[in-house]
Amino acid sequence: MSSFTPKILIITNSKDEHAHLIVYQLNKLKTKVFRLDTDRLEKYFRISFYPNAKSPHFLCQTPVGRFDSQEISTLWIRRPNYADEGKDSVYKKLVRQEKYALFVGISEYFPKTTRIVDAPESVIRASNKVQQIVIARNLGFTFPESLITNDPTKAATFIKRLKGNVIIKPIDSGYAEAGNTGLSIHTTLVKPNADLSLVRNCPTYFQENIQKQYELRITVIGRKIFPVAFDVSGIPEAHIDSRMSVSQLDKVPHKLVKIPQSLEKKILSLLDYYGLHFSAIDMAKTPEGKYVFFELNPAGQFLWLDRFTPGLSLKSEMANYLSGVSEVQKHERKLL
């Protein structure tokens, strides 16, 4: 039997519930887990990079021990947080920029054999919704009619052509902070009396409002695909954006479903295009049976699916993938 013990590094933030639970799962698999919380870097971690070494690497002292990046078999860049608490000063903004640049460039400091889930440059590129929709079209996905514009006249023409059945959605994450204040925007239906002159202030993402038989959250871990269907049509505030119903999701049946093999191939091709090992994809199935693509979420959330979907354990699947347990088991079977 092999004595190989996977060493896994998780780069995230101190409040990340996903990392909390995955660390627990990884410990059960007898792996060695290191966690680096970017929002606690100054207080609990000491990190030094050596780009001139024969094999570029970094050393890091953590509360649970020291590691060398050259020893890491899997890196999971979960959800680093570069924001500072409280009101920003120029100094704090500069520090945040430096930290961001450090961790965005970290991939090159690991061995070529290290599994990286996922490279920051891949996540940044894949997060761009303006690009996503074109890539999805090129791969054969069905997607809603869309328009991104800061021209009120073009917006009005688009809305009129679709008879007002139009939503607006954020181009980026839809969340911003300034000092102690945060602002969130969600996908919303365009109202008949909407003041479209405001479109001049910012490019706005308009999209056809698709009628849904049910919504799909499709989680991809490695090459495994987990499509979960749920119907929030009975929750008025969530009819357009299911994130508005987080407190009521426990009332909505969630079910692991099968999707066509042709759609699975497109999904894997989409992740391959961006070089991703993990992603959460938002889609819907229409009453006519069409599968409609909305967006790709690299480093997306998935624990809520475990809570509400009978027989699903994405946290176990993710832990197995990060640890390489299936690969180790295959190797050991070959040795027997």
Number of C-alpha atoms within 10 A of each C-alpha: 10 9 7 8 13 21 20 25 23 22 20 22 20 17 12 14 11 16 20 12 15 21 21 14 19 22 14 10 16 12 20 15 20 22 21 22 22 21 20 14 15 10 7 13 16 13 15 11 16 12 12 8 9 7 13 15 21 18 15 16 16 17 11 9 9 14 17 16 24 17 15 21 21 24 24 20 21 20 19 20 19 21 17 15 10 10 11 15 11 8 9 14 14 12 15 18 13 12 18 16 11 12 15 16 12 15 20 13 18 22 17 11 10 18 20 20 25 21 21 17 13 16 21 12 14 24 19 16 19 14 11 18 20 13 16 20 12 10 15 12 18 15 21 15 13 16 18 17 16 18 17 16 13 14 19 14 11 20 20 12 10 13 11 16 18 22 20 20 18 17 15 11 14 12 11 11 11 10 11 10 9 9 9 10 12 16 19 18 20 18 11 10 6 10 10 15 13 13 16 12 9 11 15 20 20 25 24 20 19 19 16 21 19 16 23 28 19 25 24 23 20 17 12 14 18 19 21 21 22 21 20 22 17 10 16 12 14 19 18 19 16 20 14 16 17 10 8 13 21 13 12 16 13 21 18 18 12 12 16 8 9 9 13 19 11 15 23 17 14 20 20 11 13 20 17 22 21 23 25 22 19 17 22 24 19 15 12 9 10 13 21 19 20 20 18 24 18 25 19 14 14 17 14 13 22 15 15 18 18 12 10 16 14 20 21 17 16 18 21 18 21 27 27 17 15 12 11 17 13 10 13 13 9 8 9 6
